[in-house]
């Protein structure tokens, strides 16, 4: 899937807001990737997120962004996720527009191997380019 204007992942307001010099269209239109995390970490995925429909992090954007990754968690051992990455889905459950507590519960209770829909953040994209 591709994030485009009008898609559930990006509202028109967010699309327009983040096309400034600091947020180019290429940053907003990155493709979502599905990744499977099956690393043997401590306590599951252990990823905390911020954002969502009541967030002031990015007004108009109902996505959830990784805030922190547990040090010895499966996500940390796997090594592909970074703070700032957008989590679109976990094991088939869409996170867009759900309350933050529901998103955190979905992540916390995810069974491994976990399939995540991810849009990598700008910092990681440049680091791996």
C-alpha positions, -999 to 999 in steps of 0.1 A, spaced: 0 0 0 10 36 -7 3 66 15 -14 92 -7 -36 122 -2 -70 110 9 -58 76 21 -67 66 57 -31 71 68 -29 108 58 -56 133 61 -58 162 37 -51 186 66 -19 167 75 -9 164 38 -12 202 34 5 210 67 35 189 61 44 199 26 64 229 40 102 230 35 105 209 67 80 183 55 83 176 18 58 154 -2 84 127 -5 85 124 33 48 120 35 43 97 6 68 70 16 54 35 11 43 13 40 63 -18 45 51 -50 62 78 -65 85 78 -95 106 95 -94 140 103 -128 154 134 -119 175 138 -134 209 136 -104 231 124 -98 267 87 -91 271 75 -91 235 76 -60 212 78 -34 240 73 -4 218 56 28 232 38 51 208 26 87 207 2 104 184 -34 94 175 -66 113 171 -62 134 203 -25 141 199 -10 175 194 22 159 181 11 163 145 -23 180 144 -46 164 118 -25 133 116 -41 103 134 -11 80 130 9 65 158 47 71 160 72 51 179 83 71 210 105 45 226 117 9 222 124 -13 252 161 -20 255 160 -58 253 127 -62 236 120 -81 204 118 -48 185 152 -38 198 168 -72 191 153 -71 156 168 -36 151 147 -23 122 124 0 141 134 35 154 117 63 173 97 84 148 86 54 126 49 52 120 31 20 131 1 15 108 -10 -20 118 0 -48 142 -9 -84 133 -37 -72 110 -52 -47 134 -52 -12 120 -41 15 145 -52 46 125 -79 66 144 -81 43 175 -76 57 210 -40 56 222 -47 32 250 -62 8 224 -31 12 202 -8 6 231 -28 -25 242 -27 -39 206 11 -35 206 16 -48 242 -4 -79 236 9 -87 201 20 -123 198 54 -131 181 61 -134 153 44 -100 149 36 -85 115 38 -47 115 28 -22 89 55 4 92 63 37 75 99 43 83 108 78 97 130 103 79 160 98 102 161 61 95 155 65 58 185 88 55 206 66 77 200 36 55 201 54 21 
